[in-house]
Amino acid sequence: MYDEARGAGLAFAPAEPDPCAADRQARDYAKDELRQVLPLQLRDDLDSVAIHLHVTGRRLRTAPGLDAATREDILYVCARAGMALDLAHLTAARRELERLEAIARRCGVER
């Protein structure tokens, strides 16, 4: 698209994205396309994990008295779970949710 726009001599041709932006665009595209072909049961299971992940992550992020290392662990596990959900890898997403719930139990944050 970028080469075609420049080749056509468009005055406002978009600049090529940097590597991080290109990766985000490719990931968003793949995520959108993947969701269209997944079986309904798998989509429901992924959505259920996503909801639990969001609620547990928010509860942990707002918990008082957590040290910086624990907060980094929470962000790391949430990011890994998010990537697993984007790729529709239910087993990996559940595994990361279990890791997040283990952190919540360790920190005394109830469900």
Buried (B, 14 or more C-beta within 10 A) or exposed (E): EEEEEEEEEEEEBEEEEEEEEEEEEEEEEEEEEEEEEBEEEEBEBBEBBBEBBEEBBEBBEEBEEBEEEBEEBBEEBBEBBBBBBBBBBBEBBBBBBEBBBEBBEEBEBEE
